[in-house]
C-alpha cells in the first residue's frame, strides 16, 4: 500500500527539486554565490524566507449556496445523517489550516436556528443564493467537520447584515440582521464551559473556537452597506461585546476600496485585522 503524501510537504519538495535542477543547468546563482560584479542577465535566487507566513492563509470556506449548494448540503449524507466520508477524505488531502463558516450568506444567517435538536431547526430562505436552507448543518456540525479534517474553525458573524438594509426587512417581512448581543451570545455558546444553551442541547464540552470574523464584506457605499465610519463604529461595538465573553478570541474584519469611477461618494475602505489592537 502506498503511503499517502502530505500535500504541503510534496509541493515544497517539488519546488526545491525544480529550483535545484534549474540551478544545475544554468548560470543562476544564490545571493551568496553572486560575484561582486555579476554579469548582465544573471538571475539571483535567494531561497531564505524573508517573512513568517501565517498558517491561517491556507484557508477554505464553507457556505450554504442555496438552490445550487455545492459545499454544505451536498457534503452531508442524509441517509447516514453525517458528513460524507469521501468529502472528509478529500478535504484532509487538501489540508487547509483553517475553514471559515459563511460568506455573503452570513448577512441573513441566524445561528440559533441551526443548533439544538434537528427536528426543531426551522428552514430559512436563502436570500443570497436562492432556495431554502435546511439548517441541518450548524455550529455543532461545522465544528465537528473542522476537527475531523484537522482545520481550525473560523466563524463569520452577522454584523447587522453588513449594513445592507434589504436584510433588515426582507421580501418575506423578516428582519435577518444580527446585533452585537447575538454575536456575543454565539461566542458564549461556543466557548463558555457553563453555557446553559449548549448544555441544554446535550453538548457538555465547549468548542473552543478562537477565530471570528466581523461580517463578510463591509464598508460599501450608497445602498450597499456601511460607510467607512459606520463600519468602524460597528466593528468596535461588536468586537467589544464578543471579547467580553471570551477575551482570548481573535477577531478579524474586512474592507474594500471602491472603484474610483463609481458615481457614488468614494469610500476608501478599511481592513481591521486582529481587533485587540483596535480595542
LUMMI-793253 format. One record per residue: residue number from 1; residue in three letters; x, y, z of N, C-alpha, C, O, CB in turn. Coordinates in steps of 0.02 Angstrom, whole numbers. Glycine has a CB too. Example, Ala and Ser with C-alpha at 12.3 -4.5 7.8 and 13.67 -1.06 7.14 Angstrom:
BEGIN
  pos  code    n.c1    n.c2    n.c3   ca.c1   ca.c2   ca.c3    c.c1    c.c2    c.c3    o.c1    o.c2    o.c3   cb.c1   cb.c2   cb.c3
    1   ALA     660    -284     390     615    -225     390     660    -165     390     712    -166     423     565    -224     452
    2   SER     642    -112     354     684     -53     357     645       2     394     670      57     402     704     -30     286
***
This chain:
BEGIN
  pos  code    n.c1    n.c2    n.c3   ca.c1   ca.c2   ca.c3    c.c1    c.c2    c.c3    o.c1    o.c2    o.c3   cb.c1   cb.c2   cb.c3
    1   UNK      43     -60       0       0       0       0      44      62       0      91      67      40     -48       0      62
    2   UNK      30     109     -44      71     169     -48      55     215      10      -1     220      33      61     205    -114
    3   UNK     106     248      33      98     295      88      70     361      63      94     387      13     166     306     125
    4   UNK      20     387      96     -11     449      75      38     507      85      70     512     137     -77     462     113
    5   UNK      43     550      35      91     605      37      57     668      64       2     685      42     121     617     -32
    6   UNK      91     702     110      65     765     135      71     818      80     124     827      51     104     788     198
    7   UNK      16     852      65      12     897       8      64     954      13      99     968     -36     -57     927       2
    8   UNK      68     986      70     113    1043      76     186    1021      72     226    1055      41     100    1080     141
    9   UNK     202     965     104     271     940     101     289     922      28     345     935       6     280     879     147
   10   UNK     241     892      -7     253     872     -77     268     934    -120     315     933    -159     192     834    -104
   11   UNK     227     986    -113     237    1046    -153     303    1080    -136     338    1105    -181     180    1094    -142
   12   UNK     319    1081     -72     382    1111     -52     441    1073     -81     488    1103    -107     388    1114      25
   13   UNK     438    1005     -77     492     964    -104     499     974    -179     554     978    -205     480     890     -88
   14   UNK     441     978    -214     443     987    -287     475    1054    -305     514    1058    -352     372     984    -315
   15   UNK     459    1106    -266     488    1171    -281     563    1171    -270     599    1203    -308     456    1225    -239
   16   UNK     586    1136    -219     658    1132    -207     693    1093    -261     748    1111    -283     671    1100    -139
   17   UNK     662    1037    -284     692     997    -337     696    1038    -401     747    1037    -436     651     932    -349
   18   UNK     641    1073    -417     640    1113    -478     693    1167    -476     729    1178    -525     571    1145    -488
   19   UNK     699    1200    -419     749    1253    -412     819    1224    -419     862    1254    -451     741    1288    -345
   20   UNK     831    1165    -387     897    1134    -391     915    1115    -462     972    1125    -483     900    1073    -346
   21   UNK     867    1087    -499     879    1068    -568     895    1129    -611     940    1127    -653     819    1031    -596
   22   UNK     857    1183    -599     866    1244    -637     936    1273    -624     969    1296    -670     812    1295    -620
   23   UNK     956    1272    -561    1022    1299    -543    1078    1258    -574    1128    1284    -597    1030    1301    -467
   24   UNK    1068    1191    -575    1120    1147    -601    1130    1156    -675    1185    1145    -701    1104    1075    -586
   25   UNK    1078    1177    -710    1083    1181    -783    1086    1251    -810    1074    1261    -869    1025    1146    -814
   26   UNK    1102    1300    -768    1104    1369    -792    1157    1407    -753    1192    1380    -710    1036    1403    -785
   27   UNK    1160    1471    -769    1208    1514    -733    1175    1549    -674    1203    1596    -647    1238    1565    -781
   28   UNK    1115    1525    -654    1080    1556    -598    1118    1543    -533    1143    1487    -521    1008    1529    -594
   29   UNK    1121    1593    -491    1160    1588    -429    1117    1609    -370    1070    1648    -378    1223    1631    -432
   30   UNK    1133    1583    -311    1103    1609    -250    1140    1672    -232    1193    1687    -259    1107    1557    -192
   31   UNK    1111    1711    -186    1141    1775    -168    1211    1767    -140    1253    1812    -149    1097    1812    -119
   32   UNK    1225    1712    -105    1290    1702     -75    1343    1685    -127    1403    1690    -114    1287    1648     -23
   33   UNK    1321    1664    -187    1367    1644    -239    1379    1699    -291    1421    1690    -336    1342    1583    -274
   34   UNK    1344    1753    -286    1350    1806    -336    1416    1842    -328    1431    1867    -274    1291    1855    -331
   35   UNK    1456    1846    -381    1518    1884    -377    1503    1958    -370    1448    1981    -383    1562    1871    -439
   36   UNK    1553    1996    -350    1544    2067    -340    1519    2101    -404    1477    2145    -402    1608    2099    -316
   37   UNK    1547    2080    -460    1525    2108    -524    1490    2054    -564    1521    2020    -605    1586    2138    -564
   38   UNK    1426    2046    -551    1388    1994    -586    1379    2013    -659    1371    2072    -675    1320    1982    -553
   39   UNK    1380    1963    -702    1371    1976    -773    1299    1996    -787    1253    1977    -750    1390    1915    -815
   40   UNK    1290    2034    -840    1223    2057    -858    1178    1997    -874    1199    1952    -911    1226    2105    -917
   41   UNK    1118    1997    -848    1071    1943    -861    1073    1887    -810    1036    1838    -816    1083    1915    -928
   42   UNK    1116    1893    -759    1120    1842    -707    1056    1843    -664    1035    1897    -642    1182    1852    -663
   43   UNK    1027    1786    -653     967    1781    -610     990    1760    -540    1025    1711    -533     915    1729    -639
   44   UNK     970    1797    -491     989    1783    -422     929    1757    -384     876    1789    -382    1018    1847    -387
   45   UNK     936    1698    -354     882    1668    -314     906    1662    -242     957    1630    -229     860    1599    -343
   46   UNK     869    1692    -197     885    1686    -126     828    1646     -93     774    1674     -82     894    1756     -91
   47   UNK     838    1583     -78     784    1541     -51     770    1553      22     724    1524      50     800    1468     -61
   48   UNK     809    1596      54     799    1608     125     733    1645     137     723    1698     108     858    1650     154
   49   UNK     688    1618     178     624    1652     191     635    1721     222     676    1729     267     579    1609     237
   50   UNK     598    1769     198     605    1838     224     553    1854     277     564    1897     319     599    1887     167
   51   UNK     497    1819     276     443    1833     323     411    1767     346     413    1717     310     391    1879     291
   52   UNK     383    1769     405     345    1712     430     274    1717     403     241    1769     411     345    1710     508
   53   UNK     251    1665     369     184    1664     340     135    1630     388     148    1573     409     184    1630     271
   54   UNK      81    1663     403      31    1634     448       1    1571     418     -15    1571     359     -24    1685     464
   55   UNK      -7    1519     457     -39    1458     431    -112    1469     413    -142    1430     376     -34    1401     481
   56   UNK    -142    1523     439    -213    1536     426    -224    1559     354    -282    1564     333    -239    1588     474
   57   UNK    -170    1573     316    -178    1591     246    -199    1531     204    -227    1539     150    -114    1621     220
   58   UNK    -185    1471     228    -202    1410     191    -274    1391     209    -286    1345     248    -152    1351     207
   59   UNK    -320    1428     181    -389    1426     205    -438    1405     150    -427    1418      91    -410    1493     233
   60   UNK    -493    1373     172    -551    1363     130    -611    1389     167    -606    1408     226    -559    1287     111
   61   UNK    -669    1391     134    -728    1412     171    -788    1371     150    -790    1341      97    -742    1486     160
   62   UNK    -837    1370     195    -898    1331     185    -957    1378     191    -964    1414     241    -903    1272     236
   63   UNK    -999    1379     139   -1056    1424     139   -1116    1392     107   -1110    1365      52   -1038    1490     103
   64   UNK   -1174    1392     140   -1235    1366     108   -1251    1407      46   -1262    1467      50   -1294    1368     158
   65   UNK   -1253    1373     -12   -1262    1407     -75   -1332    1395    -105   -1341    1397    -165   -1210    1385    -125
   66   UNK   -1380    1383     -61   -1449    1382     -82   -1466    1329    -133   -1445    1271    -127   -1468    1448    -109
   67   UNK   -1503    1349    -185   -1528    1301    -235   -1472    1270    -276   -1484    1221    -311   -1577    1335    -280
   68   UNK   -1412    1299    -274   -1355    1270    -310   -1301    1247    -262   -1242    1248    -279   -1327    1322    -360
   69   UNK   -1321    1228    -202   -1273    1213    -149   -1223    1159    -168   -1243    1103    -185   -1309    1193     -85
   70   UNK   -1159    1176    -166   -1108    1127    -181   -1059    1120    -124   -1006    1090    -133   -1071    1145    -243
   71   UNK   -1074    1148     -65   -1025    1147     -12   -1052    1122      54   -1013    1100      96    -997    1214      -3
   72   UNK   -1117    1126      65   -1143    1106     131   -1192    1048     124   -1175     991     142   -1178    1166     165
   73   UNK   -1251    1060      97   -1300    1006      89   -1272     950      46   -1286     891      58   -1365    1032      59
   74   UNK   -1233     967      -6   -1205     916     -50   -1153     874     -15   -1137     819     -37   -1176     949    -112
   75   UNK   -1125     900      39   -1073     864      76   -1102     824     134   -1066     787     168   -1021     912     102
   76   UNK   -1167     831     146   -1199     797     202   -1235     734     177   -1274     737     130   -1249     844     238
   77   UNK   -1222     678     208   -1254     615     191   -1318     609     233   -1315     592     292   -1206     554     203
   78   UNK   -1375     622     202   -1437     622     240   -1460     552     258   -1500     543     304   -1492     658     200
   79   UNK   -1436     501     223   -1452     432     240   -1417     411     304   -1446     379     348   -1434     385     183
   80   UNK   -1353     430     310   -1314     413     370   -1320     467     423   -1301     457     481   -1241     403     352
   81   UNK   -1346     525     404   -1351     584     447   -1282     602     475   -1271     608     535   -1400     571     506
   82   UNK   -1236     611     428   -1167     627     446   -1133     655     383   -1161     653     328   -1129     564     473
   83   UNK   -1074     682     392   -1035     706     336   -1017     647     290   -1003     592     313    -972     742     359
   84   UNK   -1017     660     225    -995     609     177    -921     594     188    -880     639     194   -1008     632     103
   85   UNK    -904     530     192    -836     510     206    -788     531     149    -731     548     162    -832     435     216
   86   UNK    -813     529      86    -769     549      32    -752     623      34    -698     644      14    -801     532     -36
   87   UNK    -799     663      60    -786     735      68    -734     746     124    -688     785     116    -851     774      84
   88   UNK    -743     710     179    -694     715     233    -624     696     208    -576     731     222    -714     668     292
   89   UNK    -620     641     171    -555     619     146    -525     670      97    -464     683     100    -562     551     111
   90   UNK    -566     698      54    -541     746       5    -514     809      39    -462     836      19    -596     765     -45
   91   UNK    -550     833      90    -527     893     124    -465     879     166    -421     922     172    -583     921     170
   92   UNK    -460     819     193    -398     800     228    -338     804     181    -285     828     200    -403     729     257
   93   UNK    -348     782     119    -294     785      70    -276     857      52    -217     873      43    -313     746       7
   94   UNK    -326     900      48    -313     971      35    -277    1005      93    -239    1052      84    -378    1007      20
   95   UNK    -290     980     153    -255    1001     215    -259    1076     227    -207    1108     238    -184     981     211
   96   UNK    -319    1107     227    -323    1178     246    -310    1186     320    -332    1145     361    -392    1207     227
   97   UNK    -273    1238     338    -262    1251     409    -323    1281     442    -333    1273     502    -202    1298     417
   98   UNK    -365    1315     402    -423    1350     428    -481    1341     380    -472    1340     319    -408    1425     440
   99   UNK    -542    1334     407    -602    1334     366    -650    1386     396    -664    1385     456    -635    1263     363
  100   UNK    -675    1430     353    -720    1483     376    -792    1464     363    -808    1437     310    -703    1550     341
  101   UNK    -835    1479     411    -906    1468     404    -939    1534     383    -939    1583     420    -938    1441     469
  102   UNK    -967    1532     322   -1007    1589     299    -969    1637     255    -911    1653     266   -1034    1625     357
  103   UNK   -1005    1661     203    -980    1715     161   -1036    1767     158   -1057    1791     211    -961    1689      88
  104   UNK   -1059    1784      99   -1114    1832      93   -1177    1806     129   -1218    1846     153   -1130    1845      19
  105   UNK   -1183    1741     133   -1240    1709     167   -1247    1732     239   -1302    1733     267   -1234    1633     165
  106   UNK   -1191    1750     270   -1192    1767     341   -1235    1829     354   -1256    1841     411   -1121    1778     368
  107   UNK   -1248    1868     303   -1288    1929     311   -1360    1915     331   -1393    1958     360   -1287    1969     247
  108   UNK   -1384    1855     316   -1453    1839     336   -1456    1776     379   -1508    1743     385   -1497    1830     273
  109   UNK   -1399    1759     410   -1395    1697     450   -1410    1711     523   -1383    1758     553   -1325    1665     443
  110   UNK   -1452    1668     552   -1468    1672     624   -1444    1607     655   -1475    1554     646   -1545    1683     636
  111   UNK   -1389    1610     692   -1355    1549     713   -1398    1504     758   -1390    1443     757   -1293    1566     750
  112   UNK   -1444    1533     796   -1485    1493     841   -1533    1447     803   -1557    1397     831   -1525    1538     888
  113   UNK   -1548    1462     740   -1592    1420     700   -1558    1354     681   -1592    1307     659   -1614    1457     637
  114   UNK   -1492    1350     689   -1455    1291     666   -1418    1256     723   -1365    1226     712   -1406    1310     611
  115   UNK   -1444    1261     784   -1417    1224     840   -1475    1188     876   -1533    1203     863   -1378    1271     890
  116   UNK   -1458    1142     919   -1509    1105     955   -1537    1046     915   -1509    1028     863   -1565    1151     973
  117   UNK   -1591    1016     939   -1620     957     905   -1636     973     833   -1665    1026     817   -1683     934     942
  118   UNK   -1619     927     789   -1628     939     717   -1702     951     700   -1718     992     658   -1601     880     677
  119   UNK   -1746     915     733   -1817     920     718   -1845     989     735   -1898    1008     710   -1855     867     757
  120   UNK   -1808    1026     778   -1832    1092     798   -1799    1149     759   -1812    1207     772   -1819    1102     872
  121   UNK   -1757    1132     711   -1722    1184     672   -1766    1206     614   -1781    1166     569   -1653    1158     647
  122   UNK   -1786    1269     612   -1829    1292     558   -1789    1303     494   -1732    1327     497   -1865    1356     577
  123   UNK   -1818    1287     436   -1784    1305     373   -1787    1380     363   -1828    1414     393   -1817    1268     313
  124   UNK   -1743    1405     321   -1741    1477     309   -1734    1492     235   -1707    1451     197   -1682    1510     348
  125   UNK   -1759    1550     215   -1748    1572     147   -1674    1592     138   -1646    1626     181   -1795    1632     129
  126   UNK   -1645    1570      84   -1577    1591      69   -1582    1652      22   -1587    1645     -39   -1535    1532      36
  127   UNK   -1580    1711      53   -1591    1772      15   -1532    1790     -30   -1539    1832     -74   -1604    1829      63
  128   UNK   -1475    1758     -19   -1417    1774     -60   -1414    1730    -122   -1407    1755    -178   -1353    1766     -20
  129   UNK   -1420    1664    -112   -1408    1616    -166   -1471    1582    -190   -1468    1541    -236   -1359    1564    -144
  130   UNK   -1529    1598    -161   -1591    1568    -184   -1607    1503    -149   -1563    1472    -119   -1589    1558    -258
  131   UNK   -1670    1482    -153   -1691    1419    -124   -1701    1424     -49   -1705    1478     -20   -1642    1365    -140
  132   UNK   -1704    1365     -18   -1713    1360      54   -1652    1327      85   -1619    1285      54   -1777    1321      71
  133   UNK   -1637    1345     146   -1583    1314     184   -1613    1274     241   -1653    1299     280   -1533    1368     211
  134   UNK   -1593    1210     247   -1624    1166     297   -1598    1178     367   -1632    1160     416   -1611    1094     278
  135   UNK   -1539    1208     374   -1507    1217     439   -1487    1151     471   -1476    1147     532   -1553    1255     487
  136   UNK   -1483    1098     431   -1460    1034     458   -1388    1040     481   -1368    1007     530   -1467     979     406
  137   UNK   -1349    1079     447   -1280    1092     467   -1276    1159     502   -1295    1211     473   -1231    1089     406
  138   UNK   -1253    1158     563   -1246    1220     602   -1180    1221     640   -1131    1191     618   -1304    1228     650
  139   UNK   -1180    1255     696   -1118    1264     734   -1087    1197     755   -1027    1188     748   -1131    1306     796
  140   UNK   -1128    1152     780   -1102    1087     803   -1071    1048     746   -1015    1023     751   -1159    1045     835
  141   UNK   -1108    1043     690   -1084    1003     634   -1023    1034     601    -976     998     582   -1140     995     583
  142   UNK   -1022    1100     595    -965    1134     565    -902    1124     608    -848    1109     582    -979    1209     555
  143   UNK    -910    1131     672    -853    1121     717    -828    1049     712    -767    1037     712    -872    1137     790
  144   UNK    -874    1001     709    -855     930     702    -817     919     637    -767     882     635    -917     885     704
  145   UNK    -841     949     582    -807     942     517    -735     967     521    -689     933     499    -845     981     462
  146   UNK    -726    1026     550    -658    1054     556    -612    1009     596    -555     998     577    -661    1123     588
  147   UNK    -636     983     652    -594     941     694    -576     876     658    -521     851     666    -630     925     761
  148   UNK    -623     850     619    -609     787     584    -560     794     527    -526     745     509    -674     758     558
  149   UNK    -556     853     497    -508     863     443    -445     898     467    -400     910     427    -540     903     387
  150   UNK    -442     914     531    -381     944     559    -374    1018     545    -318    1043     541    -322     909     534
  151   UNK    -430    1054     536    -428    1125     521    -454    1166     580    -495    1142     619    -469    1141     457
  152   UNK    -429    1227     585    -453    1273     636    -517    1306     611    -517    1334     556    -399    1326     654
  153   UNK    -572    1305     650    -633    1338     627    -629    1413     635    -603    1439     684    -693    1311     665
  154   UNK    -656    1449     586    -663    1521     589    -736    1537     573    -762    1516     521    -614    1558     539
  155   UNK    -769    1573     617    -840    1588     608    -850    1662     592    -825    1705     629    -880    1568     670
  156   UNK    -886    1676     538    -906    1744     521    -974    1757     553   -1020    1716     548    -909    1755     444
  157   UNK    -981    1814     586   -1044    1829     620   -1084    1880     579   -1058    1915     536   -1030    1857     692
  158   UNK   -1149    1882     593   -1195    1928     560   -1186    1998     589   -1211    2012     643   -1269    1903     568
  159   UNK   -1150    2041     553   -1136    2109     576   -1189    2157     548   -1176    2195     502   -1065    2131     553
  160   UNK   -1248    2154     578   -1304    2195     555   -1311    2191     479   -1323    2241     445   -1293    2267     576
  161   UNK   -1304    2129     453   -1311    2116     381   -1262    2158     340   -1278    2177     284   -1382    2129     358
  162   UNK   -1204    2173     368   -1153    2215     335   -1182    2283     316   -1157    2316     270   -1126    2179     273
  163   UNK   -1234    2303     352   -1264    2369     338   -1311    2371     279   -1336    2425     261   -1211    2418     328
  164   UNK   -1324    2314     248   -1368    2312     189   -1441    2309     213   -1462    2258     240   -1351    2252     142
  165   UNK   -1477    2362     204   -1543    2369     235   -1595    2321     206   -1647    2310     237   -1566    2439     227
  166   UNK   -1582    2293     147   -1630    2247     119   -1640    2185     162   -1692    2152     156   -1607    2226      51
  167   UNK   -1592    2170     206   -1599    2113     250   -1634    2132     315   -1654    2088     354   -1531    2083     265
  168   UNK   -1641    2197     328   -1673    2218     389   -1749    2210     385   -1783    2202     436   -1655    2291     405
  169   UNK   -1775    2212     324   -1846    2196     311   -1848    2164     242   -1846    2199     191   -1892    2260     315
  170   UNK   -1852    2099     241   -1846    2061     179   -1913    2057     142   -1964    2083     165   -1820    1992     193
  171   UNK   -1911    2025      84   -1972    2015      45   -2022    1971      81   -2081    1971      64   -1954    1984     -22
  172   UNK   -1999    1933     131   -2044    1892     172   -2057    1925     239   -2078    1892     287   -2014    1822     182
  173   UNK   -2044    1990     243   -2058    2030     302   -2020    2006     363   -2046    2006     419   -2132    2031     316
  174   UNK   -1957    1984     352   -1914    1962     407   -1859    2012     419   -1837    2047     373   -1885    1892     392
  175   UNK   -1836    2016     481   -1775    2053     497   -1720    2001     507   -1720    1966     558   -1784    2100     561
  176   UNK   -1675    1996     459   -1622    1945     462   -1555    1973     485   -1505    1938     480   -1615    1912     394
  177   UNK   -1553    2033     510   -1490    2061     533   -1475    2034     603   -1519    2011     639   -1493    2139     534
  178   UNK   -1412    2037     622   -1391    2014     688   -1355    2070     725   -1314    2105     696   -1345    1953     682
  179   UNK   -1371    2078     789   -1341    2132     828   -1282    2106     869   -1264    2047     866   -1392    2165     874
  180   UNK   -1251    2151     908   -1191    2134     946   -1207    2082    1000   -1165    2039    1015   -1160    2196     977
  181   UNK   -1265    2086    1029   -1284    2038    1081   -1288    1967    1052   -1266    1919    1083   -1352    2058    1113
  182   UNK   -1317    1961     992   -1323    1897     959   -1254    1867     944   -1243    1807     953   -1363    1903     895
  183   UNK   -1208    1910     922   -1140    1887     907   -1104    1865     971   -1070    1813     972   -1100    1942     873
  184   UNK   -1112    1904    1024   -1080    1887    1088   -1109    1822    1116   -1072    1782    1144   -1089    1944    1138
  185   UNK   -1174    1812    1108   -1205    1750    1131   -1177    1690    1094   -1171    1636    1122   -1282    1754    1122
  186   UNK   -1160    1699    1030   -1132    1644     991   -1063    1625    1018   -1046    1566    1022   -1126    1664     916
  187   UNK   -1023    1676    1036    -958    1662    1066    -966    1623    1131    -930    1575    1143    -920    1728    1080
  188   UNK   -1014    1644    1172   -1026    1609    1236   -1049    1537    1223   -1027    1491    1257   -1078    1646    1277
  189   UNK   -1094    1529    1175   -1119    1462    1159   -1062    1416    1139   -1060    1358    1159   -1171    1465    1102
  190   UNK   -1015    1442    1101    -960    1402    1076    -906    1389    1128    -877    1335    1130    -929    1434    1016
  191   UNK    -893    1438    1172    -832    1434    1213    -842    1433    1288    -797    1412    1324    -790    1492    1197
  192   UNK    -899    1453    1313    -910    1454    1385    -926    1384    1410    -976    1354    1389    -967    1503    1403
  193   UNK    -884    1355    1454    -897    1287    1479    -965    1280    1513    -993    1226    1516    -842    1267    1527
  194   UNK    -991    1336    1541   -1053    1333    1578   -1113    1362    1540   -1164    1376    1571   -1044    1370    1643
  195   UNK   -1106    1370    1475   -1161    1399    1436   -1223    1355    1440   -1221    1296    1421   -1140    1409    1364
  196   UNK   -1277    1382    1464   -1338    1343    1476   -1371    1320    1411   -1399    1266    1408   -1388    1384    1516
  197   UNK   -1368    1362    1359   -1398    1342    1295   -1365    1280    1267   -1399    1231    1249   -1394    1399    1244
  198   UNK   -1299    1280    1264   -1263    1223    1236   -1272    1161    1280   -1282    1106    1254   -1188    1238    1227
  199   UNK   -1268    1170    1345   -1278    1114    1391   -1348    1085    1382   -1358    1025    1385   -1267    1136    1463
  200   UNK   -1397    1129    1372   -1466    1106    1362   -1474    1066    1298   -1522    1028    1291   -1512    1165    1361
  201   UNK   -1428    1076    1251   -1430    1038    1188   -1389     973    1193   -1380     939    1143   -1404    1081    1131
  202   UNK   -1365     958    1253   -1330     895    1263   -1256     896    1248   -1226     842    1243   -1362     843    1223
  203   UNK   -1226     955    1239   -1155     959    1223   -1118     989    1283   -1120    1050    1294   -1143    1002    1159
  204   UNK   -1086     947    1322   -1054     970    1383    -988    1006    1369    -971    1054    1404   -1042     912    1429
  205   UNK    -952     985    1319    -886    1014    1306    -892    1075    1260    -926    1071    1209    -839     962    1275
  206   UNK    -860    1130    1277    -859    1188    1231    -819    1173    1169    -780    1126    1167    -831    1250    1267
  207   UNK    -829    1214    1118    -796    1203    1054    -728    1236    1048    -687    1218    1005    -841    1228     998
  208   UNK    -715    1285    1092    -650    1320    1092    -635    1350    1023    -580    1341     996    -594    1272    1113
  209   UNK    -683    1387     996    -673    1420     931    -640    1488     944    -669    1532     976    -741    1429     893
  210   UNK    -580    1497     919    -540    1556     934    -540    1608     879    -524    1666     892    -470    1536     948
  211   UNK    -559    1590     817    -555    1636     761    -626    1657     740    -668    1616     726    -518    1603     702
  212   UNK    -637    1723     739    -703    1750     722    -694    1809     674    -645    1846     678    -740    1773     786
  213   UNK    -741    1816     628    -739    1871     580    -802    1914     586    -856    1888     596    -732    1845     508
  214   UNK    -793    1979     580    -849    2026     585    -881    2034     516    -855    2069     473    -826    2094     612
  215   UNK    -937    2001     506    -973    2006     443    -936    1972     386    -892    1931     397    -986    2077     427
  216   UNK    -955    1991     326    -924    1963     266    -884    2017     230    -823    2018     234    -977    1932     220
  217   UNK    -919    2061     194    -886    2115     158    -921    2180     178    -976    2194     156    -889    2103      80
  218   UNK    -887    2218     220    -917    2279     248    -888    2340     212    -846    2335     168    -904    2283     324
  219   UNK    -912    2398     232    -887    2464     210    -899    2478     136    -855    2506     103    -813    2470     225
  220   UNK    -956    2459     110    -975    2481      43   -1004    2552      49   -1009    2579     104   -1027    2432      11
  221   UNK   -1023    2580      -7   -1054    2646      -6   -1123    2642     -37   -1144    2588     -59   -1010    2699     -43
  222   UNK   -1158    2698     -39   -1225    2703     -66   -1272    2655     -29   -1274    2654      32   -1226    2689    -142
  223   UNK   -1309    2615     -67   -1357    2570     -36   -1328    2502     -23   -1365    2455      -7   -1419    2564     -81
  224   UNK   -1262    2495     -28   -1232    2429     -22   -1193    2421      43   -1138    2394      43   -1186    2416     -80
  225   UNK   -1220    2445      98   -1189    2431     163   -1163    2491     198   -1180    2548     182   -1135    2382     154
  226   UNK   -1119    2478     247   -1093    2530     290   -1047    2578     253   -1014    2560     205   -1056    2499     348
  227   UNK   -1046    2640     278    -992    2685     260    -931    2666     301    -935    2623     345   -1012    2760     271
  228   UNK    -874    2697     288    -814    2683     325    -824    2696     399    -806    2654     441    -756    2724     298
  229   UNK    -852    2754     416    -861    2771     487    -909    2723     521    -897    2703     578    -887    2843     493
  230   UNK    -961    2704     486   -1009    2656     516    -977    2588     526    -988    2556     577   -1071    2650     471
  231   UNK    -936    2566     478    -902    2502     485    -856    2503     546    -853    2454     583    -862    2486     421
  232   UNK    -820    2557     556    -775    2562     614    -815    2561     679    -797    2527     727    -733    2627     610
  233   UNK    -869    2600     680    -911    2603     740    -939    2535     759    -936    2514     817    -968    2654     730
  234   UNK    -967    2500     710    -997    2435     724    -944    2382     739    -956    2337     780   -1040    2412     665
  235   UNK    -887    2387     707    -833    2340     721    -811    2346     794    -800    2295     828    -772    2352     675
  236   UNK    -805    2406     818    -786    2416     888    -840    2389     935    -825    2355     984    -773    2490     902
  237   UNK    -903    2406     920    -959    2384     963    -963    2308     967    -969    2280    1021   -1025    2412     936
  238   UNK    -959    2275     910    -965    2202     908    -904    2169     940    -912    2122     980    -973    2178     836
  239   UNK    -844    2192     923    -784    2159     949    -780    2167    1025    -759    2121    1059    -721    2188     917
  240   UNK    -800    2224    1051    -800    2235    1123    -848    2187    1158    -831    2157    1208    -820    2309    1139
  241   UNK    -909    2180    1130    -958    2134    1160    -935    2062    1157    -945    2024    1205   -1025    2141    1124
  242   UNK    -904    2042    1102    -882    1973    1093    -823    1957    1139    -820    1903    1168    -863    1960    1020
  243   UNK    -776    2003    1145    -717    1990    1186    -733    1995    1260    -694    1969    1301    -662    2038    1168
  244   UNK    -787    2027    1278    -809    2025    1348    -830    1954    1368    -825    1935    1426    -867    2074    1360
  245   UNK    -854    1916    1320    -874    1847    1333    -814    1799    1334    -812    1752    1373    -926    1823    1281
  246   UNK    -765    1813    1291    -705    1772    1289    -646    1815    1264    -638    1824    1204    -715    1709    1242
  247   UNK    -606    1841    1311    -551    1886    1292    -497    1852    1249    -456    1886    1219    -519    1914    1353
  248   UNK    -497    1786    1247    -443    1751    1211    -455    1744    1137    -410    1723    1100    -433    1682    1241
  249   UNK    -515    1762    1112    -529    1752    1041    -492    1803     999    -474    1857    1022    -605    1757    1029
  250   UNK    -481    1786     935    -451    1831     886    -506    1851     837    -543    1809     812    -391    1798     849
  251   UNK    -511    1916     824    -564    1942     781    -533    1976     721    -486    2016     728    -610    1991     820
  252   UNK    -558    1960     662    -534    1992     601    -592    2025     565    -650    2007     575    -499    1941     555
  253   UNK    -576    2073     523    -627    2108     485    -605    2118     414    -551    2097     395    -644    2175     518
  254   UNK    -647    2149     374    -635    2157     302    -657    2226     281    -702    2256     311    -671    2102     261
  255   UNK    -626    2252     229    -648    2315     199    -629    2318     126    -589    2277     103    -619    2375     237
  256   UNK    -656    2367      90    -642    2369      19    -625    2440      -3    -636    2488      34    -702    2343     -21
  257   UNK    -599    2445     -63    -588    2509     -95    -633    2511    -156    -628    2468    -200    -512    2520    -115
  258   UNK    -677    2560    -159    -724    2563    -215    -689    2586    -279    -637    2619    -276    -781    2611    -197
  259   UNK    -718    2569    -334    -694    2591    -399    -699    2667    -405    -753    2695    -394    -734    2557    -456
  260   UNK    -643    2702    -420    -646    2775    -425    -698    2800    -475    -722    2856    -470    -579    2802    -444
  261   UNK    -716    2757    -523    -766    2778    -573    -837    2775    -546    -884    2797    -579    -760    2734    -635
  262   UNK    -845    2747    -485    -911    2741    -456    -941    2812    -448    -907    2858    -425    -908    2704    -387
  263   UNK   -1003    2820    -467   -1034    2885    -464   -1051    2905    -392   -1063    2964    -378   -1097    2887    -506
  264   UNK   -1052    2856    -347   -1066    2872    -277   -1003    2900    -245    -949    2897    -273   -1091    2809    -239
  265   UNK   -1010    2926    -186    -953    2952    -149    -904    2896    -136    -923    2842    -112    -976    2985     -82
  266   UNK    -841    2906    -151    -791    2852    -145    -776    2839     -71    -766    2885     -32    -726    2871    -183
  267   UNK    -776    2776     -54    -760    2755      15    -692    2721      14    -683    2670     -19    -816    2706      43
  268   UNK    -643    2747      50    -576    2717      48    -571    2649      80    -522    2614      70    -527    2762      81
  269   UNK    -622    2629     117    -623    2561     144    -581    2554     207    -550    2601     231    -597    2513      93
  270   UNK    -583    2493     234    -549    2480     297    -531    2407     301    -570    2364     281    -594    2499     357
  271   UNK    -472    2392     326    -455    2323     345    -440    2324     419    -395    2359     441    -395    2295     303
  272   UNK    -476    2285     457    -474    2290     529    -421    2246     561    -398    2261     616    -540    2274     558
  273   UNK    -403    2192     529    -352    2148     557    -375    2118     623    -435    2111     635    -287    2185     567
  274   UNK    -327    2101     667    -344    2074     733    -363    2133     778    -321    2175     794    -286    2032     762
  275   UNK    -425    2134     799    -452    2192     832    -430    2205     904    -445    2260     929    -524    2188     830
  276   UNK    -396    2160     940    -372    2181    1006    -332    2245    1003    -332    2284    1050    -329    2126    1036
  277   UNK    -297    2257     946    -259    2319     939    -306    2379     934    -290    2434     956    -214    2316     877
  278   UNK    -365    2368     903    -413    2423     896    -443    2440     964    -455    2498     980    -469    2404     846
  279   UNK    -456    2388    1004    -486    2399    1069    -439    2435    1117    -457    2448    1174    -508    2333    1100
***
